[in-house]
């Protein structure tokens, strides 16, 4: 059964490889500095290495949009994103896998009747606009700087050609590694809690966690997509938008990498905030959009006359269509799977202001008197509960989120199966022991589980003022929560 549901994730991985390989080697192949076969081999190898070695640290911002809480729903979300990416890949357009997944998750939210975190959605959508603009700006600056440097420093044609080929290969390898590390969670991340893989030790030296084994399978699907269908999109990026010289191809890849770094670096975020400057949001940006922006930036520096605006318009249209198509495919597929094939695509979440929830709300300084008639009444969805709250008192977004989190009913029990399946290498032995001590315990609210873990181990406690630790702890708690929920159904 697991293999069947995982198939949609592998299809998404194949589609991602067929499309996103263009982001790291498209300009090199389009300018004939590197052959497609060589690019595909290097891309496949380093995508797998990036996924297995660094995949566990991939950003999970997409999880804020909606926690898909049923395996059949996860199957449909991955499948809807994969079908969307595959369809546009056939047409040769470089599109964003992140856009497709965001659309598929929103489709699941609409079908399940859960609330969408519009703040998280706004940050992600805004990055789709900012990232290609920034990439174009950086590529224009880099192109001018390199052109000026080459005029001042006399380098013969053969040495320049050799340096450019080497630079493109190194940049492509780094990009392929980052592609595997940053995108593998999008491909198979939702399947980690139900993974049947146990930790594997080879000769007592190399240890591969269950998650890493899953990452390897997903990355292999990405590599296969690169080999079998990546060439067409590579040529669209490398040749279809504007004529690219080898140096311009190198600049485009470097500008793309710089933009991805700006939206992914926690160290840069801390530095900017400590200096009193606005920081880039840590959201998953589209490397497809960044590389297209880079190519456009170079074309504009060269006067803009060589830019094929019709092709560019078609690419922009594909970017608009991607999330909308994924929403529609996800919603319709969920309807058929649940109503025709009788598969549970989501687990309904209820809300109730229990006595424990009331105490938690009051401790936060929020008045509960206006909620008097809501006490112990059960609401069948987040939308229904939020509407009832809004009719009785005015809360800002922060207090509203706190009340909803306190009242969310989440009957759960920590099973032995869930305890034995903790395979995320980020979870420490001390944290695992704390979870083991909760074996057989029942909880009514999710926050009760989190409080119990914090009481058992300081490693599960929030450190006031430490934003980085709090964000990482939240991801770890999300992982444990999803693991427990997945092994109950």
C-alpha positions in Angstrom: 0.0 0.0 0.0 2.8 2.4 0.9 4.5 1.8 -2.5 1.2 2.6 -4.3 0.8 5.9 -2.5 4.5 6.8 -2.9 4.1 6.4 -6.7 2.6 9.9 -7.0 5.6 11.4 -5.1 8.0 9.5 -7.5 6.0 10.8 -10.5 6.4 14.3 -9.1 10.1 13.7 -8.7 10.4 12.5 -12.3 8.5 15.6 -13.4 10.7 17.9 -11.3 13.9 16.4 -12.8 12.5 16.8 -16.4 11.7 20.5 -15.7 14.1 21.9 -13.1 17.3 20.4 -14.4 17.1 23.3 -16.9 17.7 25.7 -14.0 21.2 24.5 -13.3 22.5 23.3 -16.7 20.0 24.8 -19.3 22.2 27.7 -20.3 25.3 25.5 -20.5 23.6 23.0 -22.8 21.9 25.8 -24.8 25.2 27.4 -25.5 26.8 24.0 -26.3 29.5 24.5 -23.7 28.4 21.2 -22.1 26.7 18.3 -23.8 23.2 17.3 -22.6 24.5 13.8 -21.7 27.3 15.1 -19.6 25.0 17.6 -17.9 22.4 14.9 -17.2 25.0 12.6 -15.6 26.4 15.3 -13.3 23.0 16.6 -12.5 21.7 13.2 -11.6 24.7 12.3 -9.4 24.7 15.6 -7.4 20.9 15.8 -7.1 21.1 12.4 -5.3 24.0 13.5 -3.1 22.3 16.7 -2.2 19.1 14.9 -1.2 20.7 12.2 0.9 23.3 14.4 2.6 21.4 17.6 3.1 17.7 16.8 2.4 16.7 16.7 6.0 17.4 20.4 6.4 15.1 21.5 3.5 12.7 24.3 4.2 9.2 23.3 5.2 7.4 26.6 4.8 4.9 24.9 2.6 3.6 23.0 5.6 2.3 26.3 7.0 -0.3 26.4 4.2 -2.0 23.2 5.3 -1.1 20.0 7.1 -2.3 17.2 4.8 -3.4 14.7 7.5 -4.4 11.6 5.4 -2.2 9.4 3.2 -4.8 9.3 0.4 -4.8 13.2 0.5 -1.0 13.3 0.4 -1.2 11.0 -2.6 -3.5 13.3 -4.5 -1.6 16.5 -3.6 1.6 15.0 -5.0 -0.2 13.6 -8.0 -1.9 16.9 -8.8 1.4 18.8 -8.6 3.1 16.1 -10.8 0.4 16.1 -13.5 0.6 19.9 -13.6 4.4 19.9 -13.9 4.4 17.1 -16.5 1.8 18.8 -18.7 3.7 22.0 -18.9 7.1 20.2 -19.2 5.7 18.5 -22.4 5.2 22.0 -23.8 8.8 22.9 -23.0 8.1 25.6 -20.3 10.3 26.1 -17.3 7.8 26.2 -14.4 8.0 26.1 -10.7 7.4 22.8 -8.8 6.8 24.9 -5.7 4.0 26.7 -7.5 2.4 23.4 -8.4 2.6 22.1 -4.8 1.3 25.3 -3.3 -1.7 25.1 -5.7 -2.3 21.4 -4.9 -2.2 22.1 -1.1 -4.6 25.0 -1.5 -6.9 22.7 -3.4 -6.8 20.2 -0.5 -7.5 23.0 2.0 -10.6 24.1 0.0 -11.8 20.5 -0.2 -11.2 19.7 3.4 -12.6 23.0 4.7 -9.5 23.9 6.6 -8.2 27.4 7.0 -5.4 28.7 4.7 -2.5 30.6 6.3 -2.8 33.6 4.1 0.3 35.3 5.7 2.4 32.3 4.6 0.7 32.2 1.2 1.3 35.9 0.7 5.1 35.6 1.5 5.4 32.7 -1.0 3.4 34.3 -3.8 5.4 37.6 -3.3 8.6 35.6 -3.7 7.4 34.5 -7.2 7.4 38.1 -8.2 10.5 39.3 -6.4 12.9 36.4 -7.3 12.9 36.8 -11.1 13.2 40.6 -10.8 16.2 40.3 -8.4 17.8 37.6 -10.6 17.5 39.9 -13.6 19.1 42.8 -11.6 22.0 40.6 -10.4 22.7 39.1 -13.8 22.8 42.5 -15.4 25.3 43.8 -12.8 27.4 40.6 -13.0 27.4 40.7 -16.8 28.6 44.3 -16.9 31.2 43.6 -14.3 32.6 40.6 -16.1 32.5 42.3 -19.5 34.5 45.2 -18.0 37.0 42.9 -16.3 37.6 40.9 -19.5 38.3 44.1 -21.5 40.9 45.2 -18.9 42.5 41.8 -18.4 43.7 40.3 -21.7 42.7 36.6 -21.8 43.2 34.7 -25.0 40.2 33.0 -26.5 41.2 29.5 -25.7 41.8 30.2 -22.0 38.6 32.1 -21.8 36.7 29.1 -23.3 38.3 26.7 -20.8 37.6 28.9 -17.8 34.0 29.4 -18.9 33.4 25.6 -19.4 34.9 24.9 -16.0 32.8 27.6 -14.3 29.6 26.4 -15.9 30.3 22.8 -14.8 31.1 23.8 -11.2 28.1 26.1 -11.0 25.9 23.4 -12.4 27.2 20.8 -9.9 26.5 23.2 -7.0 23.1 24.0 -8.4 22.3 20.3 -8.8 23.3 19.6 -5.2 21.1 22.5 -4.0 18.2 21.2 -6.2 18.3 17.8 -4.5 18.7 19.3 -1.0 16.0 21.9 -1.3 13.4 20.1 -3.4 13.5 16.6 -2.1 11.1 17.5 0.8 8.6 18.7 -1.8 8.8 15.4 -3.6 8.6 12.8 -0.7 8.5 14.9 2.5 4.8 14.2 3.1 5.5 10.5 3.1 8.3 10.5 5.8 5.9 9.9 8.8 4.5 6.7 7.2 7.8 5.4 5.7 8.4 1.7 6.5 12.1 2.0 6.1 14.2 1.3 9.2 17.7 2.7 9.8 20.3 0.9 7.7 24.0 0.4 8.7 26.5 -0.6 6.0 29.7 -2.4 7.4 29.1 -0.6 10.7 30.5 2.6 9.2 27.8 4.3 7.1 24.4 4.8 8.6 21.4 5.7 6.5 18.2 6.7 8.3 14.8 5.7 7.0 14.3 9.3 5.8 17.6 9.2 3.8 16.5 6.0 2.1 13.3 7.7 1.1 15.2 10.7 -0.1 17.4 8.5 -2.2 14.4 6.9 -3.9 12.9 10.3 -4.6 16.2 11.8 -5.9 16.6 8.8 -8.2 13.2 9.7 -9.7 14.5 13.3 -10.2 17.6 12.0 -11.9 15.6 9.8 -14.2 13.4 12.7 -15.2 16.5 14.7 -16.1 17.8 11.9 -18.3 14.6 11.0 -20.1 12.9 14.4 -20.6 15.1 17.3 -19.5 16.6 18.3 -22.8 13.6 20.2 -24.2 13.2 22.5 -21.2 17.0 23.0 -21.1 16.9 24.3 -24.7 14.0 26.6 -23.9 16.0 28.2 -21.1 19.3 28.2 -23.0 18.1 29.2 -26.5 14.4 30.1 -26.5 14.3 33.4 -24.6 17.4 35.1 -26.1 20.7 34.2 -27.7 23.3 33.4 -25.0 27.0 33.6 -25.1 29.0 31.2 -22.9 29.9 34.0 -20.5 26.3 35.1 -20.3 25.3 31.5 -19.6 27.7 31.5 -16.6 26.4 34.8 -15.3 22.8 33.5 -15.5 23.6 30.5 -13.3 25.5 32.6 -10.8 22.7 35.1 -10.5 20.2 32.3 -10.0 22.3 30.8 -7.2 22.7 34.2 -5.5 18.9 34.7 -5.4 18.3 31.2 -4.0 20.9 32.0 -1.3 19.2 35.3 -0.3 15.9 33.5 0.4 17.4 30.5 2.1 20.2 31.8 4.4 19.4 32.0 8.1 22.8 33.6 8.8 22.1 36.4 6.4 18.6 36.9 7.9 20.2 37.2 11.4 22.8 39.7 10.2 20.3 41.9 8.5 17.9 41.9 11.4 20.7 42.6 13.9 21.7 45.6 11.8 18.2 47.0 11.8 17.7 46.2 8.2 14.7 44.3 6.6 15.5 40.7 5.9 14.5 38.4 3.0 11.7 36.0 4.0 12.9 32.4 4.3 10.5 30.9 1.8 11.0 28.4 -1.0 11.6 30.4 -4.1 11.4 29.1 -7.6 14.7 28.4 -9.3 12.8 28.2 -12.6 11.6 31.8 -12.2 15.0 33.0 -11.0 16.9 31.5 -14.0 14.4 33.0 -16.5 14.8 36.4 -14.7 18.6 36.0 -15.0 18.4 35.4 -18.8 16.1 38.4 -19.3 18.5 40.6 -17.3 21.3 39.8 -19.6 19.1 40.3 -22.6 18.1 43.8 -21.4 21.8 44.7 -20.8 22.5 43.8 -24.4 19.7 46.2 -25.6 16.7 43.9 -25.3 16.5 43.5 -29.1 17.4 39.8 -28.9 14.7 38.9 -26.4 11.9 36.7 -27.8 9.0 38.4 -26.1 6.5 35.9 -27.4 8.3 33.0 -25.8 8.7 35.1 -22.6 4.9 35.8 -22.6 4.1 32.1 -23.0 6.4 31.3 -20.0 4.8 34.0 -17.9 1.4 32.6 -18.8 2.5 29.1 -17.8 3.5 30.5 -14.4 0.0 31.9 -13.9 -1.6 28.7 -15.1 0.5 26.4 -12.9 -1.0 27.0 -9.4 -4.5 27.5 -10.8 -4.3 24.2 -12.7 -2.9 22.4 -9.6 -5.8 23.7 -7.4 -8.4 22.5 -9.9 -6.8 19.1 -10.5 -6.3 18.6 -6.7 -9.9 19.5 -5.8 -11.5 17.4 -8.5 -9.2 14.4 -7.8 -9.9 14.6 -4.1 -13.6 14.6 -4.8 -13.5 11.5 -7.0 -11.1 9.6 -4.7 -13.3 10.2 -1.6 -16.7 9.9 -3.1 -16.2 7.3 -5.9 -13.4 5.2 -4.5 -14.4 5.7 -0.8 -10.9 6.7 0.3 -10.4 9.1 3.3 -8.6 12.1 1.8 -8.6 14.1 5.0 -9.3 13.6 8.7 -11.9 16.1 9.9 -10.6 18.5 12.6 -13.1 19.6 15.3 -12.9 22.6 17.7 -14.2 22.8 21.3 -13.4 25.2 24.1 -12.7 22.5 26.8 -11.9 23.4 30.4 -8.2 22.9 29.6 -8.4 25.1 26.5 -10.2 27.8 28.5 -7.4 27.9 31.0 -4.8 28.2 28.3 -6.7 31.0 26.6 -7.1 32.9 29.9 -3.4 32.5 30.6 -2.6 34.4 27.4 -4.7 37.3 28.7 -7.7 36.8 26.4 -11.2 37.3 27.9 -13.3 34.1 27.7 -16.6 35.6 29.0 -17.9 36.5 25.5 -17.3 32.9 24.6 -19.5 31.6 27.4 -22.2 30.0 25.1 -19.4 28.3 23.1 -18.0 26.4 26.0 -18.1 22.6 25.4 -19.9 23.1 22.1 -18.3 21.2 19.3 -17.6 22.9 15.9 -17.1 20.6 12.9 -14.6 22.8 11.0 -12.0 25.6 11.5 -14.1 27.9 9.3 -17.2 27.3 11.5 -15.4 27.9 14.7 -13.6 31.0 13.5 -16.9 32.5 12.3 -18.5 31.9 15.8 -15.5 33.6 17.5 -15.7 36.6 15.1 -19.4 37.1 16.0 -18.6 37.3 19.7 -15.4 39.3 20.0 -12.7 41.1 18.0 -9.3 39.4 18.0 -6.2 40.3 16.1 -4.6 37.6 13.9 -2.2 36.5 16.6 -4.9 36.1 19.3 -7.2 34.4 16.9 -4.5 31.9 16.0 -3.8 31.2 19.7 -7.5 30.6 20.5 -7.9 28.3 17.6 -4.8 26.3 18.4 -6.0 26.0 22.0 -9.5 24.8 21.1 -8.5 22.4 18.3 -9.6 18.9 19.2 -7.0 16.3 18.3 -7.6 13.0 20.0 -4.4 11.1 19.7 -2.4 8.3 21.4 1.3 7.8 21.2 1.7 4.3 19.8 4.7 2.0 19.9 4.7 2.0 16.1 5.1 5.8 16.0 7.9 5.7 18.6 9.8 3.1 16.6 9.5 5.1 13.3 11.3 8.2 14.5 14.0 8.4 11.8 14.7 12.1 11.3 18.4 12.6 12.0 17.7 16.0 13.5 15.8 14.5 16.4 18.3 13.8 19.2 18.5 10.7 21.4 17.3 12.8 24.4 14.2 14.0 22.4 13.5 10.4 21.3 13.6 9.2 24.9 11.1 11.8 25.9 8.7 10.6 23.2 9.2 7.0 24.3 8.1 7.9 27.8 4.8 9.0 26.4 4.0 5.6 24.9 0.3 4.8 25.5 -0.5 8.4 26.6 -3.7 10.0 25.3 -4.1 13.7 24.5 -7.1 15.8 23.6 -5.2 18.8 22.2 -1.9 19.0 20.2 -0.6 21.6 22.6 -0.9 19.1 25.5 1.4 16.8 23.7 3.9 19.6 23.2 3.7 20.6 26.9 4.2 17.0 28.0 7.4 16.7 25.9 8.7 20.0 27.3 8.0 18.8 30.8 10.0 15.6 30.1 13.1 17.1 28.4 14.6 20.6 28.1 15.4 19.8 24.5 11.7 20.2 23.7 11.4 23.6 25.4 11.2 27.0 23.6 14.1 29.4 24.3 12.7 32.9 24.6 14.4 35.3 22.3 16.0 32.5 20.2 14.1 32.7 16.9 16.3 30.2 15.1 15.9 27.6 17.8 12.2 28.2 18.0 11.7 27.7 14.3 13.7 24.5 14.3 11.9 23.2 17.4 8.6 23.9 15.7 9.7 21.8 12.7 10.7 19.0 15.0 7.4 19.1 16.8 5.5 19.1 13.5 7.4 16.0 12.5 6.6 14.1 15.7 3.0 15.2 15.5 2.6 14.0 11.9 4.3 10.8 12.8 1.9 10.1 15.7 -1.2 11.0 13.6 0.0 8.9 10.6 0.4 5.8 12.7 -3.1 6.1 14.2 -4.9 5.7 10.9 
